[in-house]
């Protein structure tokens, strides 16, 4: 199964800002392991968790919904 594009966006934003999982976890009040699980696709974030992660990482727009970002598997 392909990774969730939203989770991939979170992981990319975290890497771009040079933040560790521990730093992001502290910002949103969750465990480091939970943030790792969300960013790697092992866990699905709740809407509140996703929004908290997006705010902590400065993500202000939704991922694009075009063919390059399709969630359908082939």
C-alpha positions, 0 to 999 in steps of 0.5 A, a space after each residue: 500500500 502506498 503511503 498516505 500523501 498527507 503523511 508524506 507531506 508532514 514528513 517532508 515539511 518536518 525534514 525541510 525545517 530540520 525538525 526531529 520527531 521529538 521536537 515535533 512531538 513536543 510541539 503537539 503534545 504527543 509521544 515521539 513514537 506516535 509522531 513517527 508512526 503518523 509520519 511513516 504511515 504506520 498510524 492514521 492521525 485523527 483530524 485534530 492530530 493532523 491539524 496540530 501537526 500541520 500547524 506545528 510544521 507551518 503547512 497552510 494549504 492542503 496537498 494538491 489533488 492531481 494525477 501526480 498526487 493520486 492515492 489510487 494504486 495501479 
